[in-house]
Each structure stands twice: as structure tokens, then as C-alpha cells.
């Protein structure tokens, strides 16, 4: 029983199906780990243990499993609505207690998952750290002095430390991909629009999806990642009965896989260890029969694409902003000056943009998205960093737009690190993250596997192939 916290979710479901393990027995084991160990992490900040036990007992009474996740104990990000539990987004003034579950939560429960809690986030989901005035600071299980990332940082920490078998997160600026990278687990940001975000919105019961923003799973294996994605897949059932029929994976193995590898770019600095590990992977893949290029790139200027993403991101985020927040952004834009080209200046200038300005930016996005499409006619996937640096020490002294760090010898503004998440996610493409390596400081880091629009099954398949041929999720020292 001592190692059940690190058994993949699909394997746990198989043990339950074969009656080698009961749902309540499994849940109590996981809850015991949370009670013993989460004091070091502060990851599972909203606990629903008794209702979870009641749900597990009900599942144990079923004659047959109700779905592929039957009995799997899991958590969801604090921003997801769970009936009867507070949804705050880490904002003290926002204390909604919804009467029904988010669509994704309903689907996970219908597949047999037992949701026993919610995991920590940054204030308004707006940082690559997970701390707020309500629930405090979440630590990284690989190094408690560092952040697990954000904004799905609590979930990534819980999965990595064996406190949860599966997690539902969200991503608009790397918020699934960066925590998966920082905690050494798997994550998937789907093609935009594939998974209903109803019940995961800052505005209670919002009907419209936020541009770029997606929900998706975090897990300890690629197979679990696929299971979570498949379970949550689909639009809002109250809007339409339409169902997606996604393309099958382009490949079944590494042999014949066409891989472009983009380890670094002058547009934004990247930790040399991460770039070197990607180059090492590029050298190893041809031995498995893959066709690999270190020079193939989509036909657009990376910095232009990045700045376009930043502007669209700001337009999406400030669409829900208060007058005070908009005024503060405009004041920062004036302070930076019209010629400033760094990430914070680009976003500040885009705050409160007109609809006409959004239409022009969206048209340019469409052109770049077509360039991505042409690129993926020749290449099955693109491998690049999930993020510029491994997990960082806690930095709580200032908001993200006022922070900086050293990356490859260059002083880099915090939000410049949106580069690798943004040039993929800003154009609505799917991306899976898989473990890539361990730094000299003993910290994990991941590879971002980008694919064509609606090519989610291909990026998920490649994550599984790399898991078997390169590196899987490794338990952090001291948590087994």
C-alpha cells in the first residue's frame, strides 16, 4: 500500500475493476497521504473528504464499473466549480459557492473519478507561482523553497508528490504546461475550444469562452493524460449535442515520426540545460527511426508572433478587468513609454483595446496559424521548451510585471518567460508536456510537444512514446 500514491491512475482503476482494491480503501490511502504529507506542500487547500468517502462507498456497491476512472481519487484546480465548495480564484473578495459542478467535473465523476479536494492557485490565476491571501503558499515537492509553478501549481505539486492520481487544470499562459514542467509530471493544453470551460470562469456561470484559455489534465503518465483528456472532451451539453471526432494519431511509434526540434531562440533566453537536453533528445530520436530537424521552423518571425500573443492575452484578460485595473495598466504603459518592447509594455498597451484592434490582431493570428498549418504538413510534432527555466525560488515581493530573474546570463523580465507557452498556445494549438530531464540542482524540467490544430491525439501519443523511450515521471526524493 505504501506506493499506491505513485501508481498511474489507469492502473489504479484496473486494480479496482479486478476487485483487488476497493474504492473506499484506495481513497482512504490517498487521503491518509494528504493528511500526513500535505503540511509540507499546502497543495490540497479545499478538502471534501467526507463527501468523497460517501461517493467511494457508492461506487463500491456498484455491480460493474461506471467508467474508465472508476474509483480513481483525484483533485481539481480551485478555479473549477464543485457544488457546495467555495470557488475564489485566490481572490478574497470572490467567494462564490456554486450549486452545481463544472461541466468537466461532472464528466470526471460520471467516469467514476472520486473528487476529494481542490488545489491551490495564485491570485486570479495570474502568476507562475501558487500563493494567495486566502490559502497561503504552495511549495514544490522537489524543493520546498521553490514554487511548483502556476497557475495550476497546487495540482501539479499534488500529482508529483503522490497526493492525487489525476488533476484538472487550466491554461492561458502556460498554466498547465509550466507547472507540469516544474514538478516533473505530464500535462496537456488542448486545442482551444475542445473542452467546455463552463464552471471554470472568473465570472460566475459565464457563457462565453475566454480567448486562448483552455482546461486540461495533469497526470503522472501519458496514458493517464489521455484518459483525463478523453473524459473531459466535448462542448457544453446545454449548448449543443455536437461531438468532436478528432484525427487519429499520425503515428504509432517513433519510427517514421517527423520531428522538428526548437531548443532555443534569440527572441527570449532559455536555460542552457533545457536547450542541451532538447538537443540530446534530437540526437537520440534518429536511433529510434525518427526523422529529426534542428533547423525547421514555421514561417513567421518568433518575436512578432510572441508580441501578438501578448497583445491578445492582454485583451482576453483585461476584458474582465475592473476600471481600477485598466487604469493601472494604462499608467504602466505610460511609464514604460511607447517605444518599450518588453512583454509587460506590450500587454499594458493592449489593455482596454477596441474591438477593431482585436479584429486586426485576430486576423494576423489567423495568418500565423496558417503558417503553423503549413509547417505541420511537413512535420508531425515540434519539440521545444515548455518553459525557459526550471522551478524558481518563491518570489512574493512584487507582482509579476515588477519581477525579473537571470536566464542564461541575461536579466529577464518575469513575463518574458511567456515566450515558449505563448507562441504555441496563443495560436490555439495543442501541446503536451512530458518530463525531459533533471537539472544539476536536482530540479525536473519538461519538453513541450506541439502539434497541428486538433492534433491532440498526436501530441499525446508522442508524450507516451517519449515516456517509454526517454523519461517518465519520477517521484521526488522523500515522498515515497
C-alpha positions as CSV (number, residue, x, y, z in Angstrom):
1,X,0.0,0.0,0.0
2,X,2.9,2.4,0.7
3,X,3.5,3.1,-3.1
4,X,-0.1,3.4,-4.2
5,X,0.3,7.2,-4.3
6,X,2.6,6.8,-7.3
7,X,0.6,4.1,-9.2
8,X,-0.8,5.6,-12.5
9,X,-4.5,6.4,-12.4
10,X,-5.4,3.8,-15.1
11,X,-3.6,1.1,-13.2
12,X,-5.5,2.1,-10.0
13,X,-8.8,1.8,-12.0
14,X,-7.7,-1.6,-13.2
15,X,-7.0,-2.8,-9.6
16,X,-10.4,-1.6,-8.6
17,X,-12.1,-3.3,-11.5
18,X,-10.5,-6.6,-10.7
19,X,-11.6,-6.2,-7.0
20,X,-8.0,-6.3,-5.8
21,X,-8.7,-2.9,-4.3
22,X,-11.8,-1.2,-3.1
23,X,-12.8,2.4,-4.0
24,X,-13.0,3.4,-0.3
25,X,-9.8,1.6,0.5
26,X,-7.9,3.4,-2.2
27,X,-9.4,6.8,-1.3
28,X,-8.6,6.4,2.3
29,X,-5.0,5.6,1.4
30,X,-4.7,8.8,-0.7
31,X,-6.4,10.9,2.0
32,X,-4.0,9.5,4.5
33,X,-1.1,10.7,2.4
34,X,-2.7,14.1,2.2
35,X,-3.2,14.3,5.9
36,X,0.4,13.1,6.7
37,X,2.3,15.0,3.9
38,X,0.4,18.0,2.6
39,X,1.5,20.1,5.5
40,X,4.9,20.4,3.7
41,X,3.2,21.4,0.4
42,X,-0.1,23.1,1.1
43,X,-1.4,21.8,-2.2
44,X,-4.9,20.5,-1.4
45,X,-6.3,23.6,0.1
46,X,-10.1,22.8,-0.1
47,X,-10.9,19.3,1.3
48,X,-14.1,17.4,0.7
49,X,-13.1,14.1,2.4
50,X,-16.5,13.0,3.8
51,X,-18.5,13.5,0.6
52,X,-15.7,11.8,-1.3
53,X,-15.9,8.8,1.1
54,X,-19.6,8.7,0.6
55,X,-19.1,8.7,-3.2
56,X,-16.5,5.9,-2.9
57,X,-18.8,3.8,-0.8
58,X,-21.5,4.2,-3.5
59,X,-19.0,3.1,-6.2
60,X,-18.1,0.0,-4.1
61,X,-21.7,-1.0,-4.2
62,X,-21.9,-0.9,-8.0
63,X,-22.0,-4.3,-9.7
64,X,-20.0,-3.0,-12.6
65,X,-17.6,-0.1,-13.1
66,X,-19.4,3.1,-14.2
67,X,-16.5,4.3,-16.4
68,X,-12.8,4.2,-17.1
69,X,-11.8,6.2,-14.0
70,X,-13.9,4.1,-11.6
71,X,-12.6,4.7,-8.1
72,X,-9.7,6.9,-9.1
73,X,-9.1,9.6,-6.3
74,X,-8.3,13.0,-7.8
75,X,-8.3,16.7,-7.3
76,X,-9.3,19.7,-9.4
77,X,-7.9,23.2,-9.6
78,X,-9.5,25.6,-7.1
79,X,-11.0,27.6,-10.0
80,X,-13.3,24.8,-11.0
81,X,-16.8,24.8,-9.6
82,X,-17.6,21.9,-7.3
83,X,-21.1,22.1,-5.8
84,X,-21.0,23.2,-2.2
85,X,-17.4,24.2,-2.1
86,X,-16.0,27.8,-2.4
87,X,-14.6,29.0,-5.7
88,X,-12.3,32.0,-5.2
89,X,-9.6,32.0,-7.8
90,X,-7.4,33.1,-4.9
91,X,-9.2,36.4,-4.6
92,X,-10.6,37.2,-1.1
93,X,-13.5,39.3,-2.4
94,X,-14.7,36.4,-4.7
95,X,-16.2,33.7,-2.5
96,X,-18.8,32.0,-4.7
97,X,-20.3,28.8,-3.5
98,X,-21.7,27.2,-6.7
99,X,-24.8,24.9,-6.6
100,X,-23.5,22.6,-9.4
101,X,-20.3,21.2,-10.6
102,X,-18.3,22.5,-13.6
103,X,-19.0,20.5,-16.8
104,X,-15.5,18.9,-16.6
105,X,-16.1,17.9,-13.0
106,X,-19.4,16.3,-13.9
107,X,-17.8,14.3,-16.7
108,X,-14.9,13.2,-14.5
109,X,-17.4,12.0,-11.8
110,X,-19.5,10.3,-14.4
111,X,-16.4,8.4,-15.5
112,X,-16.0,7.1,-11.9
113,X,-13.4,9.5,-10.6
114,X,-13.7,10.5,-6.9
115,X,-13.0,14.2,-6.5
116,X,-11.8,14.7,-2.9
117,X,-10.5,18.3,-3.0
118,X,-9.3,21.4,-4.8
119,X,-5.8,22.6,-5.3
120,X,-4.1,26.0,-4.8
121,X,-3.7,28.8,-7.3
122,X,-2.2,32.3,-7.5
123,X,-4.3,35.4,-7.1
124,X,-6.7,35.5,-10.1
125,X,-4.6,32.7,-11.7
126,X,-2.1,35.4,-12.7
127,X,1.3,34.0,-11.9
128,X,3.7,31.1,-12.3
129,X,3.6,30.7,-8.5
130,X,0.7,29.4,-6.4
131,X,0.1,31.6,-3.4
132,X,-2.8,33.9,-2.4
133,X,-4.2,35.7,0.7
134,X,-6.8,33.0,1.3
135,X,-4.9,29.7,1.2
136,X,-1.2,30.8,1.5
137,X,1.8,29.4,-0.3
138,X,2.2,26.1,-2.1
139,X,5.7,24.5,-2.3
140,X,7.3,22.3,-4.9
141,X,7.9,18.7,-3.7
142,X,11.3,18.7,-5.4
143,X,12.5,21.7,-3.3
144,X,10.2,23.2,-0.7
145,X,11.9,26.6,-1.1
146,X,10.7,26.8,-4.7
147,X,7.3,27.3,-6.4
148,X,5.5,24.4,-8.1
149,X,4.6,26.8,-10.8
150,X,1.2,28.3,-11.6
151,X,-1.5,28.8,-12.1
152,X,-2.2,25.0,-11.8
153,X,0.7,24.7,-9.3
154,X,-1.2,23.1,-6.4
155,X,-2.4,20.4,-8.7
156,X,1.0,19.7,-10.2
157,X,2.5,19.5,-6.7
158,X,-0.2,17.1,-5.5
159,X,0.2,14.8,-8.5
160,X,4.0,14.9,-8.3
161,X,4.0,14.1,-4.6
162,X,1.6,11.2,-4.9
163,X,-1.3,13.0,-3.1
164,X,-3.6,12.9,-6.1
165,X,-3.9,10.4,-9.0
166,X,-5.1,13.0,-11.6
167,X,-5.8,16.7,-11.8
168,X,-7.9,19.0,-13.9
169,X,-6.1,22.3,-14.6
170,X,-6.4,25.3,-16.9
171,X,-4.0,27.2,-19.2
172,X,-4.0,30.6,-20.9
173,X,-0.3,31.4,-20.5
174,X,1.3,28.0,-19.7
175,X,-0.7,27.4,-16.6
176,X,-0.9,23.6,-17.2
177,X,2.4,23.3,-19.1
178,X,4.7,25.3,-16.8
179,X,3.6,23.5,-13.5
180,X,3.9,20.1,-15.2
181,X,7.4,21.1,-16.3
182,X,8.3,22.5,-12.9
183,X,7.1,19.4,-11.0
184,X,8.2,16.7,-13.4
185,X,4.8,15.4,-14.5
186,X,2.7,15.3,-17.6
187,X,0.3,18.0,-18.8
188,X,-1.9,18.7,-21.8
189,X,-3.2,22.0,-23.1
190,X,-5.8,21.1,-25.7
191,X,-6.7,22.8,-28.9
192,X,-8.7,25.8,-27.9
193,X,-12.4,25.2,-27.7
194,X,-12.3,21.4,-27.4
195,X,-13.2,21.1,-23.7
196,X,-16.0,23.0,-22.2
197,X,-14.8,25.6,-19.7
198,X,-18.3,26.1,-18.2
199,X,-17.9,26.3,-14.4
200,X,-14.3,27.4,-14.7
201,X,-14.6,31.1,-15.3
202,X,-13.8,34.2,-13.2
203,X,-17.3,35.4,-13.9
204,X,-19.8,33.0,-12.3
205,X,-21.5,30.8,-14.9
206,X,-20.0,32.8,-17.8
207,X,-21.4,31.6,-21.1
208,X,-18.6,32.7,-23.5
209,X,-15.2,31.0,-23.5
210,X,-12.2,33.3,-22.9
211,X,-9.9,33.6,-25.8
212,X,-6.8,31.3,-25.6
213,X,-7.9,29.8,-22.3
214,X,-8.3,26.0,-22.1
215,X,-8.8,23.4,-19.5
216,X,-6.9,20.1,-19.4
217,X,-5.4,17.3,-17.3
218,X,-2.2,16.8,-15.4
219,X,-1.0,13.3,-14.6
220,X,1.9,11.0,-13.8
221,X,1.8,9.2,-17.1
222,X,0.9,9.9,-20.7
223,X,-1.8,7.2,-20.6
224,X,-3.5,9.0,-17.7
225,X,-3.2,12.3,-19.5
226,X,-5.1,10.8,-22.5
227,X,-7.7,9.3,-20.1
228,X,-8.3,12.7,-18.5
229,X,-8.4,14.4,-21.9
230,X,-10.9,11.9,-23.3
231,X,-13.1,12.1,-20.3
232,X,-13.4,15.9,-20.3
233,X,-13.6,16.3,-24.1
234,X,-16.6,17.9,-25.6
235,X,-18.6,21.2,-25.8
236,X,-21.1,22.4,-23.2
237,X,-24.0,19.9,-23.4
238,X,-26.5,22.7,-22.7
239,X,-25.5,24.5,-25.8
240,X,-25.2,21.6,-28.3
241,X,-25.3,17.8,-28.8
242,X,-22.4,18.1,-31.2
243,X,-19.5,15.8,-30.6
244,X,-15.9,16.1,-31.8
245,X,-14.3,13.4,-34.0
246,X,-10.6,14.2,-33.7
247,X,-8.0,12.8,-36.1
248,X,-6.2,9.6,-35.0
249,X,-2.6,9.9,-34.0
250,X,-0.4,10.4,-37.1
251,X,2.0,7.7,-36.0
252,X,2.0,4.5,-33.8
253,X,5.7,4.6,-32.9
254,X,8.9,6.7,-33.1
255,X,9.9,5.0,-36.4
256,X,9.0,7.4,-39.2
257,X,7.9,10.2,-36.8
258,X,8.8,13.6,-38.3
259,X,10.2,15.8,-35.5
260,X,11.3,19.4,-35.6
261,X,13.3,20.4,-32.5
262,X,13.5,24.1,-31.5
263,X,15.8,24.2,-28.4
264,X,16.4,27.9,-28.1
265,X,15.6,31.3,-29.8
266,X,17.1,34.7,-29.8
267,X,13.7,36.2,-29.1
268,X,13.8,35.0,-25.5
269,X,16.6,33.4,-23.3
270,X,16.3,29.8,-22.2
271,X,18.2,27.9,-19.5
272,X,21.1,26.2,-21.3
273,X,20.5,22.9,-19.5
274,X,17.0,22.7,-21.0
275,X,18.3,23.6,-24.5
276,X,21.1,21.0,-24.2
277,X,18.6,18.3,-23.1
278,X,16.5,19.0,-26.2
279,X,19.5,18.7,-28.4
280,X,20.4,15.4,-26.7
281,X,16.9,14.2,-27.4
282,X,17.2,15.3,-31.1
283,X,20.4,13.2,-31.4
284,X,18.7,10.2,-29.8
285,X,15.5,10.1,-31.8
286,X,17.0,9.1,-35.1
287,X,18.3,5.9,-33.5
288,X,14.7,5.0,-33.0
289,X,13.9,5.7,-36.6
290,X,12.5,9.2,-36.3
291,X,13.3,11.9,-38.9
292,X,14.6,14.9,-37.0
293,X,15.5,18.5,-37.9
294,X,17.1,21.1,-35.6
295,X,16.5,23.9,-38.1
296,X,13.0,23.5,-39.4
297,X,10.7,26.4,-38.2
298,X,7.3,27.7,-39.1
299,X,7.4,30.7,-41.5
300,X,6.9,33.6,-39.1
301,X,9.1,35.9,-37.0
302,X,9.2,34.4,-33.5
303,X,9.3,37.8,-31.7
304,X,6.4,39.2,-33.8
305,X,4.3,36.1,-33.0
306,X,5.2,36.4,-29.3
307,X,4.2,40.0,-29.1
308,X,1.0,39.3,-31.0
309,X,0.2,36.6,-28.4
310,X,0.9,39.0,-25.6
311,X,-1.5,41.6,-27.0
312,X,-4.2,39.0,-27.5
313,X,-3.6,37.7,-24.0
314,X,-3.9,41.2,-22.5
315,X,-7.1,41.7,-24.5
316,X,-8.6,38.5,-23.1
317,X,-7.5,39.1,-19.5
318,X,-8.5,42.8,-19.3
319,X,-11.9,42.0,-20.8
320,X,-13.0,41.1,-17.3
321,X,-10.9,43.8,-15.5
322,X,-12.2,46.5,-13.2
323,X,-11.9,50.2,-14.1
324,X,-9.1,50.4,-11.5
325,X,-7.2,47.5,-13.1
326,X,-7.5,49.1,-16.5
327,X,-6.3,52.4,-15.2
328,X,-3.3,50.8,-13.5
329,X,-2.4,49.0,-16.8
330,X,-2.6,52.2,-18.8
331,X,-0.5,54.0,-16.2
332,X,2.2,51.3,-16.6
333,X,2.0,51.7,-20.4
334,X,2.7,55.5,-20.0
335,X,5.5,54.7,-17.5
336,X,7.2,52.2,-19.9
337,X,6.9,54.6,-22.9
338,X,5.6,54.0,-26.4
339,X,8.9,52.5,-27.6
340,X,9.3,49.9,-24.9
341,X,9.2,46.4,-26.5
342,X,9.3,44.1,-23.5
343,X,6.4,41.8,-22.6
344,X,4.9,44.0,-19.8
345,X,4.9,47.1,-22.1
346,X,3.2,45.2,-24.9
347,X,0.5,43.8,-22.6
348,X,0.0,47.2,-20.9
349,X,-0.6,49.0,-24.2
350,X,-3.1,46.3,-25.3
351,X,-5.2,46.7,-22.1
352,X,-8.6,48.0,-23.0
353,X,-8.1,47.7,-26.7
354,X,-11.0,48.4,-29.0
355,X,-12.9,45.7,-30.9
356,X,-11.4,46.9,-34.1
357,X,-7.9,46.5,-32.7
358,X,-8.8,43.0,-31.6
359,X,-10.1,42.2,-35.0
360,X,-6.9,43.3,-36.6
361,X,-4.8,41.2,-34.1
362,X,-7.0,38.2,-34.7
363,X,-6.6,38.5,-38.4
364,X,-2.8,38.5,-38.0
365,X,-3.2,35.5,-35.7
366,X,-5.1,33.7,-38.4
367,X,-2.3,34.3,-40.9
368,X,0.3,32.9,-38.4
369,X,-1.9,30.0,-37.6
370,X,-1.9,29.1,-41.3
371,X,1.9,29.2,-41.2
372,X,1.8,26.7,-38.4
373,X,-0.6,24.6,-40.5
374,X,1.8,24.6,-43.5
375,X,4.6,23.7,-41.1
376,X,2.7,20.7,-39.8
377,X,2.2,19.4,-43.3
378,X,5.9,18.5,-43.3
379,X,6.4,17.7,-39.6
380,X,4.2,15.7,-37.2
381,X,5.3,17.5,-34.0
382,X,7.5,20.3,-32.8
383,X,9.5,19.8,-29.7
384,X,10.6,22.9,-27.8
385,X,11.0,24.1,-24.1
386,X,7.9,24.0,-22.0
387,X,9.3,27.0,-20.1
388,X,12.6,28.9,-20.0
389,X,13.7,27.9,-16.5
390,X,13.2,25.1,-14.0
391,X,11.2,25.7,-10.8
392,X,12.2,29.1,-9.3
393,X,12.6,30.1,-5.6
394,X,9.5,31.7,-4.1
395,X,9.2,35.4,-5.1
396,X,6.4,37.2,-3.3
397,X,7.9,40.7,-3.0
398,X,6.2,42.2,-6.1
399,X,3.6,41.5,-8.8
400,X,4.7,39.6,-11.9
401,X,5.1,42.7,-14.0
402,X,7.7,44.0,-11.5
403,X,9.8,40.9,-11.2
404,X,12.9,39.8,-13.1
405,X,15.5,37.0,-13.0
406,X,18.7,35.9,-14.7
407,X,18.3,33.5,-17.6
408,X,21.4,32.3,-19.5
409,X,23.3,35.3,-18.2
410,X,20.6,37.8,-19.2
411,X,18.4,39.8,-16.9
412,X,14.9,38.8,-18.0
413,X,11.6,40.3,-17.0
414,X,9.2,37.7,-15.5
415,X,6.6,37.9,-18.2
416,X,9.2,37.4,-21.0
417,X,9.0,33.8,-19.9
418,X,5.6,33.7,-21.6
419,X,7.5,33.1,-24.9
420,X,7.5,29.3,-25.1
421,X,3.9,28.8,-23.9
422,X,2.7,31.8,-26.0
423,X,4.0,31.0,-29.4
424,X,2.1,27.7,-29.3
425,X,-1.0,28.4,-27.1
426,X,-1.6,31.9,-28.5
427,X,-2.5,30.3,-31.8
428,X,-4.9,27.8,-30.3
429,X,-2.6,24.8,-31.0
430,X,-2.5,21.7,-28.7
431,X,0.6,21.0,-26.7
432,X,1.5,18.2,-24.3
433,X,4.3,18.4,-21.8
434,X,6.4,15.3,-20.8
435,X,9.4,15.1,-18.5
436,X,12.7,15.8,-20.3
437,X,15.4,15.9,-17.7
438,X,16.7,16.8,-14.2
439,X,18.9,19.9,-13.7
440,X,22.2,20.0,-11.9
441,X,20.3,21.4,-9.0
442,X,18.1,18.3,-8.9
443,X,15.1,20.0,-10.4
444,X,12.9,18.5,-13.2
445,X,12.1,20.2,-16.5
446,X,9.9,19.2,-19.4
447,X,9.6,19.2,-23.2
448,X,6.6,20.9,-24.9
449,X,5.2,18.7,-27.7
450,X,3.3,21.0,-30.1
451,X,1.1,19.7,-32.9
452,X,-1.3,20.9,-35.6
453,X,-4.7,22.3,-34.8
454,X,-6.9,19.4,-33.5
455,X,-3.8,17.2,-33.5
456,X,-4.2,16.5,-29.7
457,X,-4.1,12.7,-30.2
458,X,-0.8,13.0,-31.9
459,X,0.9,15.1,-29.2
460,X,-0.5,12.8,-26.5
461,X,0.8,9.8,-28.4
462,X,4.3,11.3,-28.7
463,X,4.2,12.1,-25.0
464,X,3.7,8.4,-24.4
465,X,6.4,7.4,-26.8
466,X,8.9,9.7,-25.1
467,X,7.8,8.4,-21.7
468,X,8.9,4.9,-22.8
469,X,12.0,5.8,-24.8
470,X,13.3,8.8,-22.9
471,X,12.0,9.7,-19.4
472,X,8.9,9.2,-17.4
473,X,7.6,10.9,-14.2
474,X,10.0,10.2,-11.3
475,X,8.8,10.6,-7.7
476,X,10.5,13.5,-5.9
477,X,13.0,12.3,-3.3
478,X,11.5,11.8,0.1
479,X,7.9,11.3,-1.0
480,X,7.7,7.6,-1.4
